[in-house]
Amino acid sequence: MSDLKESLLSTLQSFNKAMRKNRQSSDLIFHEFLILRNILRLEKEENKRVHPSYLSDRLNLSRSYITAVLNSLEEKKMLIRKMDTEDRRRISIEITKKGRDVFDDLIKNELQVIDKLIHNLSVEKTLILVDLLKQATSILNEEENL
């Protein structure tokens, strides 16, 4: 059983490393990409401006960590902070054109990686992989909700 655990852990780490390598960009580090992705997703899903505190709560990351990543993205001109028009005490986050362009380029790259997987695995094996990953995610999320 110990060999199985080590094999699964090693395989997951290798897969994660390969995916990160394919996401590399000279403009963004991995965590900036994830934060940018989540800001855009939350804007789209909820059709409203995103606030740093809400982002922190939704992603279960500390406010100081979110602030550090937002500072970095702001320095790179990928987002701006604006005073919230509804509540002047709050700051909202807005992705700039540069931020959207860089993100779109990374998504194109990500889709090419997915195409490569599907092409080399076959549709049937890809569907099995998707199902197994969904099951694994569900199992791990169940433990969080206990």
Sequence and secondary structure as in RCSB ss.txt:
>XXXX:A:sequence
MSDLKESLLSTLQSFNKAMRKNRQSSDLIFHEFLILRNILRLEKEENKRVHPSYLSDRLNLSRSYITAVLNSLEE
KKMLIRKMDTEDRRRISIEITKKGRDVFDDLIKNELQVIDKLIHNLSVEKTLILVDLLKQATSILNEEENL
>XXXX:A:secstr
 HHHHHHHHHHHHHHHHHHHHHH  SS  HHHHHHHHHHHHHHHHH S B HHHHHHHHT  HHHHHHHHHHHHH
TTSEEEEE SS TT EEEEE HHHHHHHHHHHHHHHHHHHHHHHHH HHHHHHHHHHHHHHHHHHHHHHT 
